[in-house]
Amino acid sequence: MREHTSGVGAGQKKKSIDAYAADRAKLVSARSERRAQRHTQSIKLSFTCSASLKADLGHCAALHAQTYGEAVDATTLIPHMLEAFMAGDRRFRRTSKPQAVKPRGADN
């Protein structure tokens, strides 16, 4: 069986594949850089919680210090706890992905 190249030489085909790979690498690199910037930007956030939750967070910080030998405040652990929670939440991950927009009349 012959491969149909529609007049494209092997050199041109290789060049277009290399160009595609280079463009793809640039896109992935840019995406990774944006993701890194999102994760390095810090924003101060405050919230109100119950006294029992505050006590539980303090207990969690004490367990962390006992386990890892490093004393930390509960406020230091909260962002890590929230990230772990959200990363493990399948429904959140599924619904937080950008949805493709269908052009009008594409339902046919």
C-alpha positions as CSV (number, residue, x, y, z in Angstrom):
1,M,0.0,0.0,0.0
2,R,1.4,3.4,-0.9
3,E,1.3,6.4,1.4
4,H,-0.3,9.4,-0.2
5,T,1.8,12.5,0.3
6,S,0.0,14.8,-2.1
7,G,3.2,16.2,-3.6
8,V,4.9,16.8,-0.3
9,G,8.5,15.6,-0.2
10,A,9.9,13.7,2.7
11,G,12.0,16.7,3.7
12,Q,9.0,19.0,3.7
13,K,7.0,16.5,5.7
14,K,9.7,16.2,8.3
15,K,10.0,20.0,8.5
16,S,6.2,20.4,9.1
17,I,6.3,17.8,11.8
18,D,9.3,19.5,13.5
19,A,7.5,22.9,13.2
20,Y,4.4,21.3,14.8
21,A,6.4,19.8,17.6
22,A,8.2,23.2,18.2
23,D,4.8,25.0,18.3
24,R,3.4,22.4,20.7
25,A,6.4,22.7,23.0
26,K,6.0,26.5,23.1
27,L,2.3,26.1,23.9
28,V,3.0,23.7,26.7
29,S,5.8,25.9,28.1
30,A,3.5,29.0,28.1
31,R,0.7,27.0,29.8
32,S,3.1,25.7,32.4
33,E,4.4,29.2,33.0
34,R,0.9,30.6,33.5
35,R,0.1,27.7,35.9
36,A,3.3,28.4,37.9
37,Q,2.4,32.1,38.1
38,R,-1.1,31.3,39.4
39,H,0.5,29.1,42.1
40,T,3.1,31.6,43.1
41,Q,0.9,34.6,43.5
42,S,-0.3,35.0,47.1
43,I,-3.5,36.6,48.1
44,K,-4.5,37.2,51.7
45,L,-7.8,35.7,52.6
46,S,-9.7,35.8,55.8
47,F,-12.7,33.9,56.9
48,T,-14.9,33.2,59.9
49,C,-15.1,29.7,61.4
50,S,-16.6,28.1,64.4
51,A,-14.7,27.7,67.6
52,S,-14.7,23.9,67.2
53,L,-13.2,24.2,63.7
54,K,-10.5,26.5,65.1
55,A,-9.7,24.0,67.8
56,D,-9.6,21.2,65.2
57,L,-7.2,23.2,63.1
58,G,-5.0,23.8,66.2
59,H,-5.0,20.1,66.8
60,C,-4.0,19.4,63.2
61,A,-1.1,21.8,63.5
62,A,0.0,20.0,66.7
63,L,-0.2,16.6,64.9
64,H,1.9,18.1,62.1
65,A,4.5,19.3,64.6
66,Q,4.6,15.9,66.3
67,T,4.8,14.0,63.0
68,Y,7.3,16.2,61.2
69,G,9.2,17.8,64.1
70,E,8.3,21.2,62.7
71,A,6.0,23.6,64.6
72,V,3.7,25.4,62.3
73,D,0.6,27.6,62.8
74,A,-2.7,26.3,61.6
75,T,-2.9,29.3,59.2
76,T,0.2,27.9,57.4
77,L,-1.4,24.5,56.9
78,I,-4.8,25.8,55.7
79,P,-3.8,26.6,52.1
80,H,-2.1,23.2,51.8
81,M,-5.2,21.5,53.2
82,L,-7.5,23.3,50.8
83,E,-5.3,22.5,47.8
84,A,-5.3,18.8,48.7
85,F,-9.0,18.8,49.2
86,M,-9.7,20.5,45.9
87,A,-7.2,18.3,44.0
88,G,-9.0,15.2,45.4
89,D,-12.5,16.5,44.6
90,R,-13.4,14.8,41.3
91,R,-16.5,16.7,40.7
92,F,-14.7,20.1,41.1
93,R,-11.9,19.1,38.8
94,R,-14.4,17.9,36.2
95,T,-16.6,21.0,36.3
96,S,-13.7,23.5,36.6
97,K,-12.3,22.5,33.1
98,P,-13.0,25.0,30.5
99,Q,-15.9,23.9,28.3
100,A,-15.7,24.0,24.5
101,V,-18.0,26.5,22.9
102,K,-20.0,25.1,20.1
103,P,-20.6,27.3,17.1
104,R,-24.2,28.1,16.2
105,G,-25.8,25.6,14.1
106,A,-23.4,22.8,15.1
107,D,-26.1,20.8,16.7
108,N,-27.0,19.1,13.4
